[in-house]
């Protein structure tokens, strides 16, 4: 059996990344384009963009030695096209 999850990676801590690595999780990080496109549709609770937080989370996953599989996924909606 394998575990998988999709996350925006904004709250990944080192202990989370180690758990994903140790148990061979497949981790998909939701990232909806470059900084402008992602921040247009993915905001933090305080209204700021999430792009930098996502990159920090990806960094935590990479520093841990990576989970069993690391990928990115995008959700494309009509709102996504506003930035293009």
PyMOL Python script that loads the backbone (N, CA, C, O; Angstrom):
from pymol import cmd

cmd.read_pdbstr("""\
ATOM      1  N   UNK A   1       0.844  -1.165   0.000  1.00  0.00           N
ATOM      2  CA  UNK A   1       0.000   0.000   0.000  1.00  0.00           C
ATOM      3  C   UNK A   1       0.895   1.235   0.000  1.00  0.00           C
ATOM      4  O   UNK A   1       1.914   1.271   0.690  1.00  0.00           O
ATOM      5  N   UNK A   2       0.509   2.249  -0.778  1.00  0.00           N
ATOM      6  CA  UNK A   2       1.233   3.523  -0.829  1.00  0.00           C
ATOM      7  C   UNK A   2       0.276   4.617  -0.377  1.00  0.00           C
ATOM      8  O   UNK A   2      -0.939   4.505  -0.539  1.00  0.00           O
ATOM      9  N   UNK A   3       0.832   5.654   0.179  1.00  0.00           N
ATOM     10  CA  UNK A   3       0.053   6.811   0.596  1.00  0.00           C
ATOM     11  C   UNK A   3       0.309   7.956  -0.373  1.00  0.00           C
ATOM     12  O   UNK A   3       1.410   8.097  -0.906  1.00  0.00           O
ATOM     13  N   UNK A   4      -0.711   8.770  -0.595  1.00  0.00           N
ATOM     14  CA  UNK A   4      -0.522   9.950  -1.428  1.00  0.00           C
ATOM     15  C   UNK A   4      -1.342  11.099  -0.863  1.00  0.00           C
ATOM     16  O   UNK A   4      -2.340  10.895  -0.172  1.00  0.00           O
ATOM     17  N   UNK A   5      -0.903  12.294  -1.169  1.00  0.00           N
ATOM     18  CA  UNK A   5      -1.645  13.470  -0.747  1.00  0.00           C
ATOM     19  C   UNK A   5      -1.363  14.614  -1.692  1.00  0.00           C
ATOM     20  O   UNK A   5      -0.323  14.663  -2.349  1.00  0.00           O
ATOM     21  N   UNK A   6      -2.303  15.527  -1.748  1.00  0.00           N
ATOM     22  CA  UNK A   6      -2.115  16.774  -2.473  1.00  0.00           C
ATOM     23  C   UNK A   6      -2.164  17.887  -1.448  1.00  0.00           C
ATOM     24  O   UNK A   6      -3.057  17.915  -0.602  1.00  0.00           O
ATOM     25  N   UNK A   7      -1.222  18.794  -1.515  1.00  0.00           N
ATOM     26  CA  UNK A   7      -1.120  19.877  -0.546  1.00  0.00           C
ATOM     27  C   UNK A   7      -0.723  21.164  -1.252  1.00  0.00           C
ATOM     28  O   UNK A   7      -0.104  21.133  -2.316  1.00  0.00           O
ATOM     29  N   UNK A   8      -1.080  22.287  -0.659  1.00  0.00           N
ATOM     30  CA  UNK A   8      -0.565  23.546  -1.187  1.00  0.00           C
ATOM     31  C   UNK A   8       0.821  23.825  -0.607  1.00  0.00           C
ATOM     32  O   UNK A   8       1.471  24.793  -1.001  1.00  0.00           O
ATOM     33  N   UNK A   9       1.273  22.997   0.313  1.00  0.00           N
ATOM     34  CA  UNK A   9       2.621  23.020   0.895  1.00  0.00           C
ATOM     35  C   UNK A   9       2.911  24.268   1.728  1.00  0.00           C
ATOM     36  O   UNK A   9       4.060  24.479   2.118  1.00  0.00           O
ATOM     37  N   UNK A  10       1.921  25.090   2.008  1.00  0.00           N
ATOM     38  CA  UNK A  10       2.178  26.335   2.722  1.00  0.00           C
ATOM     39  C   UNK A  10       2.470  26.130   4.203  1.00  0.00           C
ATOM     40  O   UNK A  10       3.022  27.022   4.847  1.00  0.00           O
ATOM     41  N   UNK A  11       2.114  24.977   4.755  1.00  0.00           N
ATOM     42  CA  UNK A  11       2.327  24.740   6.188  1.00  0.00           C
ATOM     43  C   UNK A  11       3.253  23.556   6.469  1.00  0.00           C
ATOM     44  O   UNK A  11       3.274  23.040   7.586  1.00  0.00           O
ATOM     45  N   UNK A  12       4.014  23.125   5.469  1.00  0.00           N
ATOM     46  CA  UNK A  12       4.908  21.971   5.642  1.00  0.00           C
ATOM     47  C   UNK A  12       6.029  22.330   6.616  1.00  0.00           C
ATOM     48  O   UNK A  12       6.741  23.317   6.435  1.00  0.00           O
ATOM     49  N   UNK A  13       6.163  21.518   7.632  1.00  0.00           N
ATOM     50  CA  UNK A  13       7.239  21.650   8.625  1.00  0.00           C
ATOM     51  C   UNK A  13       8.236  20.508   8.400  1.00  0.00           C
ATOM     52  O   UNK A  13       7.896  19.513   7.759  1.00  0.00           O
ATOM     53  N   UNK A  14       9.458  20.638   8.917  1.00  0.00           N
ATOM     54  CA  UNK A  14      10.442  19.570   8.726  1.00  0.00           C
ATOM     55  C   UNK A  14       9.940  18.197   9.170  1.00  0.00           C
ATOM     56  O   UNK A  14      10.228  17.201   8.508  1.00  0.00           O
ATOM     57  N   UNK A  15       9.198  18.123  10.272  1.00  0.00           N
ATOM     58  CA  UNK A  15       8.708  16.817  10.738  1.00  0.00           C
ATOM     59  C   UNK A  15       7.668  16.235   9.777  1.00  0.00           C
ATOM     60  O   UNK A  15       7.571  15.015   9.640  1.00  0.00           O
ATOM     61  N   UNK A  16       6.892  17.091   9.112  1.00  0.00           N
ATOM     62  CA  UNK A  16       5.945  16.610   8.095  1.00  0.00           C
ATOM     63  C   UNK A  16       6.716  16.002   6.929  1.00  0.00           C
ATOM     64  O   UNK A  16       6.407  14.903   6.468  1.00  0.00           O
ATOM     65  N   UNK A  17       7.712  16.725   6.467  1.00  0.00           N
ATOM     66  CA  UNK A  17       8.503  16.270   5.326  1.00  0.00           C
ATOM     67  C   UNK A  17       9.189  14.937   5.641  1.00  0.00           C
ATOM     68  O   UNK A  17       9.259  14.057   4.782  1.00  0.00           O
ATOM     69  N   UNK A  18       9.691  14.789   6.858  1.00  0.00           N
ATOM     70  CA  UNK A  18      10.329  13.525   7.244  1.00  0.00           C
ATOM     71  C   UNK A  18       9.319  12.379   7.254  1.00  0.00           C
ATOM     72  O   UNK A  18       9.630  11.274   6.809  1.00  0.00           O
ATOM     73  N   UNK A  19       8.120  12.635   7.757  1.00  0.00           N
ATOM     74  CA  UNK A  19       7.080  11.611   7.781  1.00  0.00           C
ATOM     75  C   UNK A  19       6.748  11.164   6.360  1.00  0.00           C
ATOM     76  O   UNK A  19       6.639   9.967   6.094  1.00  0.00           O
ATOM     77  N   UNK A  20       6.589  12.115   5.452  1.00  0.00           N
ATOM     78  CA  UNK A  20       6.286  11.780   4.061  1.00  0.00           C
ATOM     79  C   UNK A  20       7.408  10.958   3.445  1.00  0.00           C
ATOM     80  O   UNK A  20       7.154  10.001   2.713  1.00  0.00           O
ATOM     81  N   UNK A  21       8.655  11.334   3.743  1.00  0.00           N
ATOM     82  CA  UNK A  21       9.811  10.590   3.235  1.00  0.00           C
ATOM     83  C   UNK A  21       9.855   9.186   3.823  1.00  0.00           C
ATOM     84  O   UNK A  21      10.002   8.204   3.095  1.00  0.00           O
ATOM     85  N   UNK A  22       9.727   9.097   5.146  1.00  0.00           N
ATOM     86  CA  UNK A  22       9.873   7.812   5.826  1.00  0.00           C
ATOM     87  C   UNK A  22       8.824   6.799   5.396  1.00  0.00           C
ATOM     88  O   UNK A  22       9.099   5.599   5.376  1.00  0.00           O
ATOM     89  N   UNK A  23       7.634   7.260   5.055  1.00  0.00           N
ATOM     90  CA  UNK A  23       6.559   6.357   4.671  1.00  0.00           C
ATOM     91  C   UNK A  23       6.303   6.344   3.166  1.00  0.00           C
ATOM     92  O   UNK A  23       5.291   5.806   2.716  1.00  0.00           O
ATOM     93  N   UNK A  24       7.204   6.926   2.390  1.00  0.00           N
ATOM     94  CA  UNK A  24       7.140   6.845   0.944  1.00  0.00           C
ATOM     95  C   UNK A  24       5.914   7.486   0.318  1.00  0.00           C
ATOM     96  O   UNK A  24       5.416   7.017  -0.706  1.00  0.00           O
ATOM     97  N   UNK A  25       5.430   8.553   0.928  1.00  0.00           N
ATOM     98  CA  UNK A  25       4.256   9.244   0.388  1.00  0.00           C
ATOM     99  C   UNK A  25       4.521   9.766  -1.021  1.00  0.00           C
ATOM    100  O   UNK A  25       5.623  10.217  -1.333  1.00  0.00           O
ATOM    101  N   UNK A  26       3.511   9.700  -1.851  1.00  0.00           N
ATOM    102  CA  UNK A  26       3.485  10.435  -3.107  1.00  0.00           C
ATOM    103  C   UNK A  26       2.898  11.791  -2.761  1.00  0.00           C
ATOM    104  O   UNK A  26       1.759  11.867  -2.299  1.00  0.00           O
ATOM    105  N   UNK A  27       3.643  12.855  -2.973  1.00  0.00           N
ATOM    106  CA  UNK A  27       3.192  14.203  -2.616  1.00  0.00           C
ATOM    107  C   UNK A  27       3.041  15.036  -3.882  1.00  0.00           C
ATOM    108  O   UNK A  27       3.994  15.216  -4.639  1.00  0.00           O
ATOM    109  N   UNK A  28       1.836  15.537  -4.099  1.00  0.00           N
ATOM    110  CA  UNK A  28       1.577  16.458  -5.204  1.00  0.00           C
ATOM    111  C   UNK A  28       1.390  17.842  -4.592  1.00  0.00           C
ATOM    112  O   UNK A  28       0.559  18.029  -3.704  1.00  0.00           O
ATOM    113  N   UNK A  29       2.157  18.797  -5.068  1.00  0.00           N
ATOM    114  CA  UNK A  29       2.063  20.169  -4.580  1.00  0.00           C
ATOM    115  C   UNK A  29       1.239  20.968  -5.585  1.00  0.00           C
ATOM    116  O   UNK A  29       1.547  21.005  -6.776  1.00  0.00           O
ATOM    117  N   UNK A  30       0.196  21.599  -5.084  1.00  0.00           N
ATOM    118  CA  UNK A  30      -0.667  22.409  -5.931  1.00  0.00           C
ATOM    119  C   UNK A  30      -0.019  23.769  -6.156  1.00  0.00           C
ATOM    120  O   UNK A  30       0.155  24.552  -5.222  1.00  0.00           O
ATOM    121  N   UNK A  31       0.332  24.034  -7.396  1.00  0.00           N
ATOM    122  CA  UNK A  31       0.979  25.288  -7.774  1.00  0.00           C
ATOM    123  C   UNK A  31       0.384  25.705  -9.116  1.00  0.00           C
ATOM    124  O   UNK A  31       0.493  24.975 -10.101  1.00  0.00           O
ATOM    125  N   UNK A  32      -0.231  26.852  -9.152  1.00  0.00           N
ATOM    126  CA  UNK A  32      -1.023  27.240 -10.320  1.00  0.00           C
ATOM    127  C   UNK A  32      -0.328  28.252 -11.215  1.00  0.00           C
ATOM    128  O   UNK A  32      -0.921  29.258 -11.604  1.00  0.00           O
ATOM    129  N   UNK A  33       0.919  27.985 -11.538  1.00  0.00           N
ATOM    130  CA  UNK A  33       1.652  28.840 -12.460  1.00  0.00           C
ATOM    131  C   UNK A  33       2.754  29.614 -11.765  1.00  0.00           C
ATOM    132  O   UNK A  33       3.223  29.242 -10.690  1.00  0.00           O
ATOM    133  N   UNK A  34       3.159  30.711 -12.414  1.00  0.00           N
ATOM    134  CA  UNK A  34       4.196  31.561 -11.845  1.00  0.00           C
ATOM    135  C   UNK A  34       3.617  32.350 -10.667  1.00  0.00           C
ATOM    136  O   UNK A  34       2.450  32.178 -10.317  1.00  0.00           O
ATOM    137  N   UNK A  35       4.420  33.198 -10.068  1.00  0.00           N
ATOM    138  CA  UNK A  35       4.003  33.943  -8.877  1.00  0.00           C
ATOM    139  C   UNK A  35       2.691  34.712  -9.129  1.00  0.00           C
ATOM    140  O   UNK A  35       1.776  34.656  -8.308  1.00  0.00           O
ATOM    141  N   UNK A  36       2.602  35.413 -10.238  1.00  0.00           N
ATOM    142  CA  UNK A  36       1.419  36.240 -10.505  1.00  0.00           C
ATOM    143  C   UNK A  36       0.174  35.375 -10.652  1.00  0.00           C
ATOM    144  O   UNK A  36      -0.855  35.659 -10.038  1.00  0.00           O
ATOM    145  N   UNK A  37       0.259  34.328 -11.456  1.00  0.00           N
ATOM    146  CA  UNK A  37      -0.905  33.464 -11.681  1.00  0.00           C
ATOM    147  C   UNK A  37      -1.310  32.748 -10.398  1.00  0.00           C
ATOM    148  O   UNK A  37      -2.492  32.700 -10.060  1.00  0.00           O
ATOM    149  N   UNK A  38      -0.333  32.191  -9.683  1.00  0.00           N
ATOM    150  CA  UNK A  38      -0.645  31.458  -8.451  1.00  0.00           C
ATOM    151  C   UNK A  38      -1.257  32.382  -7.404  1.00  0.00           C
ATOM    152  O   UNK A  38      -2.281  32.051  -6.806  1.00  0.00           O
ATOM    153  N   UNK A  39      -0.641  33.530  -7.182  1.00  0.00           N
ATOM    154  CA  UNK A  39      -1.132  34.434  -6.139  1.00  0.00           C
ATOM    155  C   UNK A  39      -2.488  35.037  -6.484  1.00  0.00           C
ATOM    156  O   UNK A  39      -3.220  35.476  -5.597  1.00  0.00           O
ATOM    157  N   UNK A  40      -2.820  35.059  -7.767  1.00  0.00           N
ATOM    158  CA  UNK A  40      -4.133  35.572  -8.176  1.00  0.00           C
ATOM    159  C   UNK A  40      -5.262  34.680  -7.653  1.00  0.00           C
ATOM    160  O   UNK A  40      -6.319  35.175  -7.262  1.00  0.00           O
ATOM    161  N   UNK A  41      -5.034  33.373  -7.648  1.00  0.00           N
ATOM    162  CA  UNK A  41      -6.093  32.436  -7.243  1.00  0.00           C
ATOM    163  C   UNK A  41      -5.834  31.769  -5.894  1.00  0.00           C
ATOM    164  O   UNK A  41      -6.743  31.156  -5.334  1.00  0.00           O
ATOM    165  N   UNK A  42      -4.633  31.873  -5.365  1.00  0.00           N
ATOM    166  CA  UNK A  42      -4.289  31.192  -4.099  1.00  0.00           C
ATOM    167  C   UNK A  42      -3.733  32.203  -3.109  1.00  0.00           C
ATOM    168  O   UNK A  42      -2.557  32.563  -3.155  1.00  0.00           O
ATOM    169  N   UNK A  43      -4.582  32.642  -2.235  1.00  0.00           N
ATOM    170  CA  UNK A  43      -4.205  33.634  -1.220  1.00  0.00           C
ATOM    171  C   UNK A  43      -4.123  32.984   0.147  1.00  0.00           C
ATOM    172  O   UNK A  43      -4.793  31.987   0.417  1.00  0.00           O
ATOM    173  N   UNK A  44      -3.287  33.562   1.012  1.00  0.00           N
ATOM    174  CA  UNK A  44      -3.219  33.147   2.406  1.00  0.00           C
ATOM    175  C   UNK A  44      -4.396  33.793   3.149  1.00  0.00           C
ATOM    176  O   UNK A  44      -5.076  34.665   2.608  1.00  0.00           O
ATOM    177  N   UNK A  45      -4.626  33.361   4.380  1.00  0.00           N
ATOM    178  CA  UNK A  45      -5.736  33.909   5.170  1.00  0.00           C
ATOM    179  C   UNK A  45      -5.647  35.418   5.352  1.00  0.00           C
ATOM    180  O   UNK A  45      -6.670  36.094   5.459  1.00  0.00           O
ATOM    181  N   UNK A  46      -4.441  35.944   5.388  1.00  0.00           N
ATOM    182  CA  UNK A  46      -4.286  37.391   5.591  1.00  0.00           C
ATOM    183  C   UNK A  46      -4.378  38.176   4.281  1.00  0.00           C
ATOM    184  O   UNK A  46      -4.206  39.395   4.275  1.00  0.00           O
ATOM    185  N   UNK A  47      -4.651  37.477   3.164  1.00  0.00           N
ATOM    186  CA  UNK A  47      -4.797  38.140   1.878  1.00  0.00           C
ATOM    187  C   UNK A  47      -3.524  38.203   1.050  1.00  0.00           C
ATOM    188  O   UNK A  47      -3.565  38.566  -0.126  1.00  0.00           O
ATOM    189  N   UNK A  48      -2.403  37.856   1.648  1.00  0.00           N
ATOM    190  CA  UNK A  48      -1.139  37.878   0.899  1.00  0.00           C
ATOM    191  C   UNK A  48      -1.071  36.669  -0.035  1.00  0.00           C
ATOM    192  O   UNK A  48      -1.808  35.697   0.130  1.00  0.00           O
ATOM    193  N   UNK A  49      -0.183  36.748  -1.007  1.00  0.00           N
ATOM    194  CA  UNK A  49      -0.013  35.639  -1.934  1.00  0.00           C
ATOM    195  C   UNK A  49       0.644  34.439  -1.264  1.00  0.00           C
ATOM    196  O   UNK A  49       1.355  34.583  -0.269  1.00  0.00           O
ATOM    197  N   UNK A  50       0.403  33.266  -1.813  1.00  0.00           N
ATOM    198  CA  UNK A  50       0.929  32.035  -1.214  1.00  0.00           C
ATOM    199  C   UNK A  50       2.185  31.496  -1.902  1.00  0.00           C
ATOM    200  O   UNK A  50       2.799  30.549  -1.409  1.00  0.00           O
ATOM    201  N   UNK A  51       2.570  32.086  -3.028  1.00  0.00           N
ATOM    202  CA  UNK A  51       3.651  31.537  -3.844  1.00  0.00           C
ATOM    203  C   UNK A  51       4.934  31.288  -3.036  1.00  0.00           C
ATOM    204  O   UNK A  51       5.503  30.198  -3.103  1.00  0.00           O
ATOM    205  N   UNK A  52       5.381  32.273  -2.290  1.00  0.00           N
ATOM    206  CA  UNK A  52       6.616  32.117  -1.504  1.00  0.00           C
ATOM    207  C   UNK A  52       6.478  31.010  -0.460  1.00  0.00           C
ATOM    208  O   UNK A  52       7.430  30.268  -0.216  1.00  0.00           O
ATOM    209  N   UNK A  53       5.307  30.894   0.153  1.00  0.00           N
ATOM    210  CA  UNK A  53       5.072  29.837   1.144  1.00  0.00           C
ATOM    211  C   UNK A  53       5.119  28.459   0.491  1.00  0.00           C
ATOM    212  O   UNK A  53       5.634  27.505   1.074  1.00  0.00           O
ATOM    213  N   UNK A  54       4.576  28.363  -0.727  1.00  0.00           N
ATOM    214  CA  UNK A  54       4.623  27.098  -1.461  1.00  0.00           C
ATOM    215  C   UNK A  54       6.080  26.715  -1.733  1.00  0.00           C
ATOM    216  O   UNK A  54       6.468  25.564  -1.531  1.00  0.00           O
ATOM    217  N   UNK A  55       6.877  27.667  -2.186  1.00  0.00           N
ATOM    218  CA  UNK A  55       8.292  27.377  -2.457  1.00  0.00           C
ATOM    219  C   UNK A  55       9.025  26.938  -1.188  1.00  0.00           C
ATOM    220  O   UNK A  55       9.876  26.050  -1.238  1.00  0.00           O
ATOM    221  N   UNK A  56       8.698  27.555  -0.056  1.00  0.00           N
ATOM    222  CA  UNK A  56       9.312  27.147   1.212  1.00  0.00           C
ATOM    223  C   UNK A  56       8.927  25.708   1.556  1.00  0.00           C
ATOM    224  O   UNK A  56       9.765  24.927   2.008  1.00  0.00           O
ATOM    225  N   UNK A  57       7.661  25.363   1.341  1.00  0.00           N
ATOM    226  CA  UNK A  57       7.206  23.991   1.599  1.00  0.00           C
ATOM    227  C   UNK A  57       7.903  22.985   0.707  1.00  0.00           C
ATOM    228  O   UNK A  57       8.297  21.910   1.160  1.00  0.00           O
ATOM    229  N   UNK A  58       8.056  23.337  -0.574  1.00  0.00           N
ATOM    230  CA  UNK A  58       8.781  22.459  -1.499  1.00  0.00           C
ATOM    231  C   UNK A  58      10.224  22.296  -1.026  1.00  0.00           C
ATOM    232  O   UNK A  58      10.788  21.204  -1.095  1.00  0.00           O
ATOM    233  N   UNK A  59      10.813  23.384  -0.550  1.00  0.00           N
ATOM    234  CA  UNK A  59      12.169  23.310  -0.001  1.00  0.00           C
ATOM    235  C   UNK A  59      12.261  22.353   1.172  1.00  0.00           C
ATOM    236  O   UNK A  59      13.227  21.598   1.281  1.00  0.00           O
ATOM    237  N   UNK A  60      11.272  22.374   2.047  1.00  0.00           N
ATOM    238  CA  UNK A  60      11.251  21.439   3.188  1.00  0.00           C
ATOM    239  C   UNK A  60      11.208  19.996   2.685  1.00  0.00           C
ATOM    240  O   UNK A  60      11.905  19.128   3.209  1.00  0.00           O
ATOM    241  N   UNK A  61      10.387  19.749   1.666  1.00  0.00           N
ATOM    242  CA  UNK A  61      10.291  18.395   1.114  1.00  0.00           C
ATOM    243  C   UNK A  61      11.609  17.973   0.484  1.00  0.00           C
ATOM    244  O   UNK A  61      12.023  16.824   0.632  1.00  0.00           O
ATOM    245  N   UNK A  62      12.267  18.879  -0.210  1.00  0.00           N
ATOM    246  CA  UNK A  62      13.549  18.552  -0.837  1.00  0.00           C
ATOM    247  C   UNK A  62      14.639  18.329   0.203  1.00  0.00           C
ATOM    248  O   UNK A  62      15.461  17.426   0.045  1.00  0.00           O
ATOM    249  N   UNK A  63      14.661  19.130   1.258  1.00  0.00           N
ATOM    250  CA  UNK A  63      15.679  18.990   2.306  1.00  0.00           C
ATOM    251  C   UNK A  63      15.555  17.667   3.042  1.00  0.00           C
ATOM    252  O   UNK A  63      16.548  17.136   3.540  1.00  0.00           O
ATOM    253  N   UNK A  64      14.345  17.133   3.114  1.00  0.00           N
ATOM    254  CA  UNK A  64      14.131  15.880   3.849  1.00  0.00           C
ATOM    255  C   UNK A  64      14.627  14.673   3.071  1.00  0.00           C
ATOM    256  O   UNK A  64      14.637  13.561   3.598  1.00  0.00           O
ATOM    257  N   UNK A  65      15.034  14.875   1.836  1.00  0.00           N
ATOM    258  CA  UNK A  65      15.433  13.752   1.005  1.00  0.00           C
ATOM    259  C   UNK A  65      14.292  13.326   0.097  1.00  0.00           C
ATOM    260  O   UNK A  65      14.364  12.276  -0.542  1.00  0.00           O
ATOM    261  N   UNK A  66      13.260  14.118   0.038  1.00  0.00           N
ATOM    262  CA  UNK A  66      12.071  13.926  -0.800  1.00  0.00           C
ATOM    263  C   UNK A  66      11.224  12.742  -0.364  1.00  0.00           C
ATOM    264  O   UNK A  66      11.738  11.758   0.168  1.00  0.00           O
ATOM    265  N   UNK A  67       9.942  12.846  -0.591  1.00  0.00           N
ATOM    266  CA  UNK A  67       9.068  11.701  -0.347  1.00  0.00           C
ATOM    267  C   UNK A  67       9.270  10.669  -1.460  1.00  0.00           C
ATOM    268  O   UNK A  67      10.166  10.821  -2.290  1.00  0.00           O
ATOM    269  N   UNK A  68       8.446   9.627  -1.481  1.00  0.00           N
ATOM    270  CA  UNK A  68       8.562   8.603  -2.509  1.00  0.00           C
ATOM    271  C   UNK A  68       8.421   9.168  -3.907  1.00  0.00           C
ATOM    272  O   UNK A  68       9.020   8.649  -4.849  1.00  0.00           O
ATOM    273  N   UNK A  69       7.644  10.217  -4.052  1.00  0.00           N
ATOM    274  CA  UNK A  69       7.423  10.843  -5.351  1.00  0.00           C
ATOM    275  C   UNK A  69       6.942  12.265  -5.099  1.00  0.00           C
ATOM    276  O   UNK A  69       6.040  12.476  -4.289  1.00  0.00           O
ATOM    277  N   UNK A  70       7.526  13.235  -5.777  1.00  0.00           N
ATOM    278  CA  UNK A  70       7.146  14.635  -5.619  1.00  0.00           C
ATOM    279  C   UNK A  70       6.759  15.186  -6.982  1.00  0.00           C
ATOM    280  O   UNK A  70       7.521  15.086  -7.943  1.00  0.00           O
ATOM    281  N   UNK A  71       5.571  15.766  -7.055  1.00  0.00           N
ATOM    282  CA  UNK A  71       5.110  16.323  -8.318  1.00  0.00           C
ATOM    283  C   UNK A  71       4.346  17.615  -8.060  1.00  0.00           C
ATOM    284  O   UNK A  71       4.010  17.941  -6.922  1.00  0.00           O
ATOM    285  N   UNK A  72       4.083  18.331  -9.125  1.00  0.00           N
ATOM    286  CA  UNK A  72       3.276  19.547  -9.043  1.00  0.00           C
ATOM    287  C   UNK A  72       1.980  19.293  -9.789  1.00  0.00           C
ATOM    288  O   UNK A  72       1.947  18.525 -10.751  1.00  0.00           O
ATOM    289  N   UNK A  73       0.912  19.941  -9.341  1.00  0.00           N
ATOM    290  CA  UNK A  73      -0.356  19.862 -10.049  1.00  0.00           C
ATOM    291  C   UNK A  73      -0.950  21.249 -10.088  1.00  0.00           C
ATOM    292  O   UNK A  73      -0.716  22.063  -9.195  1.00  0.00           O
ATOM    293  N   UNK A  74      -1.715  21.514 -11.121  1.00  0.00           N
ATOM    294  CA  UNK A  74      -2.356  22.824 -11.278  1.00  0.00           C
ATOM    295  C   UNK A  74      -3.854  22.628 -11.427  1.00  0.00           C
ATOM    296  O   UNK A  74      -4.307  21.682 -12.071  1.00  0.00           O
ATOM    297  N   UNK A  75      -4.606  23.520 -10.835  1.00  0.00           N
ATOM    298  CA  UNK A  75      -6.044  23.553 -11.039  1.00  0.00           C
ATOM    299  C   UNK A  75      -6.306  24.716 -11.967  1.00  0.00           C
ATOM    300  O   UNK A  75      -6.032  25.864 -11.616  1.00  0.00           O
ATOM    301  N   UNK A  76      -6.824  24.442 -13.131  1.00  0.00           N
ATOM    302  CA  UNK A  76      -7.090  25.489 -14.123  1.00  0.00           C
ATOM    303  C   UNK A  76      -8.585  25.766 -14.142  1.00  0.00           C
ATOM    304  O   UNK A  76      -9.397  24.866 -14.355  1.00  0.00           O
ATOM    305  N   UNK A  77      -8.932  27.016 -13.917  1.00  0.00           N
ATOM    306  CA  UNK A  77     -10.324  27.445 -13.912  1.00  0.00           C
ATOM    307  C   UNK A  77     -10.428  28.709 -14.772  1.00  0.00           C
ATOM    308  O   UNK A  77      -9.404  29.265 -15.170  1.00  0.00           O
ATOM    309  N   UNK A  78     -11.641  29.167 -15.061  1.00  0.00           N
ATOM    310  CA  UNK A  78     -11.770  30.431 -15.798  1.00  0.00           C
ATOM    311  C   UNK A  78     -11.028  31.586 -15.106  1.00  0.00           C
ATOM    312  O   UNK A  78     -10.517  32.470 -15.792  1.00  0.00           O
ATOM    313  N   UNK A  79     -10.957  31.600 -13.780  1.00  0.00           N
ATOM    314  CA  UNK A  79     -10.227  32.644 -13.044  1.00  0.00           C
ATOM    315  C   UNK A  79      -8.739  32.597 -13.351  1.00  0.00           C
ATOM    316  O   UNK A  79      -8.071  33.630 -13.319  1.00  0.00           O
ATOM    317  N   UNK A  80      -8.204  31.403 -13.652  1.00  0.00           N
ATOM    318  CA  UNK A  80      -6.778  31.263 -13.967  1.00  0.00           C
ATOM    319  C   UNK A  80      -6.420  32.058 -15.206  1.00  0.00           C
ATOM    320  O   UNK A  80      -5.315  32.592 -15.304  1.00  0.00           O
ATOM    321  N   UNK A  81      -7.334  32.142 -16.145  1.00  0.00           N
ATOM    322  CA  UNK A  81      -7.059  32.796 -17.420  1.00  0.00           C
ATOM    323  C   UNK A  81      -7.032  34.313 -17.323  1.00  0.00           C
ATOM    324  O   UNK A  81      -6.568  34.977 -18.251  1.00  0.00           O
ATOM    325  N   UNK A  82      -7.511  34.870 -16.237  1.00  0.00           N
ATOM    326  CA  UNK A  82      -7.517  36.321 -16.057  1.00  0.00           C
ATOM    327  C   UNK A  82      -6.100  36.872 -16.088  1.00  0.00           C
ATOM    328  O   UNK A  82      -5.881  37.994 -16.545  1.00  0.00           O
ATOM    329  N   UNK A  83      -5.135  36.095 -15.606  1.00  0.00           N
ATOM    330  CA  UNK A  83      -3.753  36.567 -15.482  1.00  0.00           C
ATOM    331  C   UNK A  83      -2.993  36.470 -16.788  1.00  0.00           C
ATOM    332  O   UNK A  83      -1.938  37.089 -16.924  1.00  0.00           O
ATOM    333  N   UNK A  84      -3.480  35.731 -17.731  1.00  0.00           N
ATOM    334  CA  UNK A  84      -2.739  35.478 -18.970  1.00  0.00           C
ATOM    335  C   UNK A  84      -2.776  36.666 -19.881  1.00  0.00           C
ATOM    336  O   UNK A  84      -2.203  36.627 -20.970  1.00  0.00           O
TER     337      UNK A  84
END
""", "prot")
cmd.dss("prot")
cmd.show_as("cartoon", "prot")
cmd.util.cbc("prot")
cmd.orient("prot")
